[in-house]
């Protein structure tokens, strides 16, 4: 097992100007549609080892942006996120696991008031220093989930077979965090 240089222990805040939280779905079984969340807060509690670290993120569900106003409004409706009743999406880690240089973070994902576990593959990119001397801890994470498990069940059957919107949603996160 290789030694990993962690960021300094303590709390690191997600830098919203350099962090992307993206969800990807298949449309009509073929093309990919990406939606990013623009408004969120999050923190990483760096422990003495990777396995004692944790993360918490709160996302403004109404901030979904796919680049198409009608689609975004549909995603905000009760058919999907129901942002009037459930304004936030949250993730709180419960365990970090390591296998060599690979990590997995498992946590509770809450969408529409439904909380279920999800596991994300996690890559720690190390520490980078920007031109102004600010240290940034860099992370990438990705995974997938069955959206119907979180009450996101709206769909339309296609005449040729299959569904308009895939059941599987993929999550892609590119994050920079700064010392809080």
C-alpha angles and dihedrals in degrees: 000000000000123000115251122206105223127200114264111289116263136056123336121186124217110250103228093200091058101033127085127194109190133178119200126200133175115244117209088353093286120058127056122235118197126204124186129199111229101186120056144123127211145163137202118210104207112208131196088271132022090253092060094050125101142186136210126188132181117193127195099233092204089062094076110133124187095159093254118093096205092050092046091051090049090051089052091051127092088266088074128357099001091207093183090065099027110031097172141050115205138193124190119177120231102180140010117205130190132204108178106304092341122096136192125197119199121192148147114280114196120197123163090355092302116121121198134155122261130181123215128193106237131203121190110209097190132237122319126187117216122218090268094056097257115145115228124192108213125211138169124195135177140172143131141241140190102253092206089067087067097047096263093130106139113125146141124226114234120229089231092052131270129058139293093234123032119243090223118076118190123212123212120184128183109181142181119189130195128206108270 
